Amino acid sequence: MNRNIKSYLHVFPIFWWISLVLIASLAIALFPFDDISFAYIMKQNVLRVIRNTAVIGTLILALEFAIGYILYVNDLWSKSSGRATLIHVFGGVIAVGIIAFGLVVLFYSSAIVDDYRFQWDMIFMLGLLSLLNYWIANRILLDNSSRLQDRLNTATIENAQLLQQVESDRSQLEQRTKDIDRYKMERIIADKNSVDLSQIKDQLGSQLEGSEAERLRLHEYCYQLKKEKALIQQALENKEMDYSLLQQNLEEQKDFILKNLEKKITETAKPSGVYRLRIRDKEIFIKEDNVAYCYGYHKKNEDPYQEIVMMDGTRYYPGLSALRELGKLFPSLKRVSRNYLIAGSALLDYQYSDNNQHLLSIIHRNKPIVFGKSYWYKKEWVLRIRPMNYRPADFLKFCG
């Protein structure tokens, strides 16, 4: 890992030390803790002591941080421990102590030097600076030790990999030695076989003269086979023509079946039953294939509500106990949600919204209705009916 400011912050956590300085500034201002109330802390003199102590401590920490960073980046503790020690003593303790003395005089005036306790305060500060530099040096050495340990672990792993590679190369060398020995043995066998093959060649040469008549006979036989092949090829071409005619007949039958299926779907989607309803003491007759959709709900502490919307826009309010009674009355209507029964001829469009909802557009309703998730098993019916009913002009008329 490279030596940079990011890795150095793990060695010298400056923000943790600044927090410690702020806490120490508050403790120094409140010493000897006779009064630690909020009103006492907010006094001007107390706040000034907290501010001055925090500023001096932060500046000293910044100087120590910079000195430690120089030692860390240049890796002086590994290259020259003597130079690193001198930098800690003269730069981290003496020079920073002089700067700290100047900051104290600057913030608290020169009169503070006359106090007999000031010399002991400076000695205490030099002791703290010595401890801080010792801590920094110790942290850098620990980081160096950790880096060396990481390198050692990496070297150990690489050494194990090299040993494994050596063993693998050794095994391959042994295998190749065996292959060479086997090749030599095969070469000896091949030489012996070569002598045998020469003898066989002489025998075959003598047999070749006697096989000339057989060759002529085979030539005549091949000629007969070519003639038979031509006849077979002609028969295959005739079969291909028959196959084309058969394929054409299959396509015609397929079109016929699809047309009958579409007709059957249309007949299924458009029923023709007539049903009698009593609405407000008045008997009416409703033809099922004139119904576009039915809507209903039942809220707590309210009477059930149902609405029958016809294909021409007429609306009836039967006042039944539940929407499922209309479902029994009009069995061809499909339930697509908790509140809607729709006819196949009323469906205009089926689409998906941005929030992954399935929406159905039907006539005489301005807004699409949500296709209930528990009714998605009827999606195949919707996809069959939708292309048969979809008319852009009607959609704009009823939804626009």
N, C-alpha and C positions, 0 to 999 in steps of 0.2 A: 504494500500500500504506500502511495506517495506521501511525502511529508508536506502538508499544506495547512492552511488555517482551519479547515474543517476537522482534520485529524487532530490538530493541536488543541481544539476546544474539548476533546475527550481527555487530553492530558491536563489541561488547565481550564476547568469549568468557570470562566470569568463571571458569568451571570449569577452563578451560585455564590461566588465570593462577594459580588456587589450586593446581593441580598443580605449576606452576613454583615457587610459594612453598614448597611442601612439600619439593621437591627442593633448593631453596636453603637451607632450614632445616637439612637434613641436611648439606649442604656446609659451612655456617658452623660447625656443631658439630664437624665432623671436621677443619677447617682447622688446621694446614697439611698434613693428610693423612699425618702420621707413622704413625698407627695407625688402620686402617679395618676392624679385625676386628669381628665381631658382638659379642664380649664387651665390647669398648671402647664400642660403640654402646649397649649395654644398661646401662652405668654410669649411676648416678642423676644425676650432674652433666651428663653428655652428654644424657640424655633431657630434663632440665629446660631446657637450652639449646635443644634441638630444639622442645620444646613452646612455650616463650616466644617464640621467633622465628616459629614458625608462627602463633601467636595474633596477635602484633603485625602480621605481614605480611597475614594474612587481614582484620583490622580495617581496615588501611590500604586494602587492595583494595576492601573494602565501601564505605568512604567515597568513594574515587575512582569506583567504579561508580555510586554514588548521584549524585555531582556530574555525571558524564557523562550519566546518565539524564535529569537535569533539563534540561541543555543540549539533549539529543537530542529529548525530547518537546516542548519549547517552541520548537524550531528556532531557537535564538538565533543560531547562526552565520549563518543566512540573513537574520534580521531585524536583528540588531545585532552585528556582529563585535567591536566594542569592548567591549560588556558581556560577551560570551562570553570574551574574553581576560582581563578583570578577574576573572571568576569562576574561571578556570583558575589565575591567578596567586595571588589571595588565598585562594580556597577550596581549590583542588586542590593548591597547593604550600605556601603559608605556613601556613594553618590546619591542614592535615593534617600538616605538619611539626611544628607545636607539639604536636598530639595525639600524634604518634609519639614526641616527646621525653618527654611525660608518661608514655606507656606504658612506655618503656624504664626511666625512673626508678622507676615502679611495680613493674615485674617484677624489676629488678636492684638496687634501692636507690639512694639518692642518692650513694653512694660512687663510683659509676661515672663521675660527672661530673668528679671530680678527676683522672681519668686523662687524660694529655696527648693520647692518641689519640682521645678521645671527640669532640672538636671536629671532627676530620677525618672521623670516622664520620658525624656529623650533616651535614657539608657533602656527603659522598658520598650520604647519604640524600636531601638536598634536590635534588641532581643527578638521582638516580633518579626522584624525584617529578616534576621538570621534564620529564624524558624521557617518563615515563608520561603526563603531561598533554598533551605534544606529540603523543604517539601517539594518545591519545583524540581530540584535536581533528582530527588528520589522518584518523582513521577516520570521524568524523562528516562531515567535508568530502567524503571519498570516497563515503560513502553518499548525501549530498546530490547529488553529481555524478551518481551512478548513477540517482537518482530523476529528476533533470533530463533525463538521457539517455533514460530510459524515457518521460518526458512528450514529449520531442522526437520520439522514434520514433512514439509514439501520434499526435501532432499531424501528423507526416508522412504516416502511413497515412490519417488522417482527411482531410487535405488532398487526397491522391490520390483518395480516395473521392468527395470533393466535386467535384473536377475531372471525375471520371468521370460523376458525376450531372449536372454542367453540360453535358457533351457529350451525355449521353442526352437531357436536356431540350431542347437545341438541335436534336438530330435529330428529336425529337417535334414541335417547333415548325415545323421545315421540312416535316415530313410533313403537319401540320395545314394549313399554308399551301397545300400542293399539293392537299389535300382540298377546301379552300375554292374554289380556282380550278376544280377539277374540278366542284364543286357548281354554281358559276356557269355553267359551260359546259352542264351538264346542265339547268339551269333554262332557259337559252335554247332548248335543244333541246325541252324539255318544252312551252314556250310555243308553239313552232312546231307540235309534235304536237297541241297542244290545238286549234289552228285546223283541222288536218287531221281531228281527231276530230269536230269540229262538223259538218264537211261529211259525214263518214261517217254521223253520227247522222241527218242529214236523209235520206240515202239509205236507211238502215235503216228509218226511219219509213215511207217509201213502200213498202218491201218487206214491212213488217209486215202491212199490210192484205191483201196477197196470200197471206200464210202462214196466215190464219185457218182456211181449209179444211184445210190440212195439219195444223194443231193438232187439229182435230176427229178427223181420221183417226188421229192418234197416240193420242188419248184412247181411241178404240175398241180400238186395238192394246194399250194398257196394260191395259184391262179383260180382254182375252183372256189376257194374261200372268199376271194375278192368279189367274185360274181355273186356269191350268196350274201355278202355284206351289202352290195348295192341293192339287192332285192329287199333286205331287211331295212335299209335306210329309207327306201321308198315307202315301205309299210309304216315306218315311224312317222313320216311326213303326213301320211293319210290320217294316222291316229291324232296328230297335233291339230289337224283341221277339225276332226270330230271333237277334240277337247275344247277348241275355241267356241264351237257351236253350243257345247254343253255349258260352258262358262256364261255365254250370253243368255241361255235359258235360265240359269241360276240367278243372274242379275234381274231378269224380268220378274221371276217369282219373288225375289227379295223386295222389289218395288211394290209388287201387289200386296205382299204381307204387311209392309210398312203403311201403305194407304189404308188397308183394313184396320190396322192397329190404331191409326190416327182417328179413323171414323169411330172406332169403339170407345176411344178415350173421350172424344167429343160427346158421344151419346151418354157416357158415364158422367161427364161433368155437367150436363144440362138435363136434369130430370124434368118430368112433366106431370107430377102429382098435383092434385087440388086438395086443399085442406080448409077446414071450417074453423073459425075462431070467433069467440064472443068477446068483444071489446066494448066496455062501458054499456052493457046491456044491448049491444047491437051485434048482430051476426054478420060476419063478412067472410068471403071466400077468397083464399089466396092460392094462386098457382105457384108451385114450388120453384119452377124455372124462372119466375119473375122476381124472386127474392135475391137481392144483392148481398146483404150481410145483416147479421143480428148483433146487437150490442146489449150488454147487461152487467149489472153489479148489485151487490147487496152490502150496504154499510151498516155498522152497528147502530141500533136505535133508529133505523130508517126502514121504510118499506122497500121491498125489492123493486128494481127498475129494469125494464127491458124495452128495447126499441127494434122494430123491424123496418129496414130500409129496402124499398123495392128498386128495381132496375130503372124505373122512370123517375125516381127521387121521392115517391110517396113514402110517408113514415107512419107506422102504426105503433101503438103502445099497449101491448096486450095485458100487462099487469099480472104476470104469472109469478110463481114462487121462486123460480130460479131460471138461469139461462139454459141449464141442461134440458128443461122441458121443451124449449124451442129446438134443441138439438135432436130430441126424439121425434118432434113434429116434422122437422125438415132433415131427414137423415143424409141427404146428399151434401149439406153444408159441412165444411171442415172446420174444426176448432183449431185456431192458430194461436190463441192466447187465453188467458183466464177470462177475458171479457168479450171476445169476438168469435163469431161463427161467420165464415165467408163462403160464397159460392165461387166455383171455378171461373164462371163467366164474368165475375166482378173484379178479378185480379188484373191489375195493370202492369205492375213492375215489382221486382224483387232485387234489393241491393243491400250493400254493407255500408254502415256509417263509419266515421273516423274512430269512434270508441268501440268498434267491433260489435255493434248491434246489427241484427238482421231486421230489415224494414220491408214492409209490404205496403204497396200503394194500391188502393181500391177506389172504385168510383163513388161519387157523392161524399167524399171525405177529403178535406183540404190537406191534412197532414198524414204522413204514413203511420202505420201502426207497428208496434214492436212484435216481431215474431218470437213467441215465448220459447225459452230454451228447452223446456220439457216437451215441446211439441215439434222439435226439429226432426223427429223421425218422419214427419210428413213433408220434408223438404223435397223428396223426389216428386211428390204430387205437384208441388208448387212449380218446380222446374219444368214439368211436362206441360202444365196449363199456361204458364206465363207467356211462352212464345206464341201460343195460339190466340191470346187476347190482346197482346201488346200493340196498341195503336197510338202513336205519338200525338195525333190530333185530339183523340179522346182524353189522353192523359193531361194535355194542356187545358182542355175544357173543364175537367172535373177537379184538377188540382191547382189550376192557375186562377 
